[in-house]
């Protein structure tokens, strides 16, 4: 049924939909990002790369928007690892 307002048929208001939150597997993100960055930073130890990735993942994990957690973790970890390489 349509509501009439001033002689104009209007569709009923569409209820707001809530965004579904998907579960994010942080262990999977840690493994994937660490593997990719180990290839890009062969001069860094596997332990160092994993520690940097874990630190960045932990820092970003509480952000309200988590859709891009993997890419943001990789970007910030890569930046830190580049800084370590340049300092060495």
Secondary structure as UniProt FT lines:
FT   STRAND          3..5
FT   TURN            6..7
FT   STRAND          8..10
FT   HELIX           26..40
FT   TURN            42..43
FT   HELIX           46..60
FT   TURN            61..62
FT   TURN            67..68
FT   HELIX           69..87
//
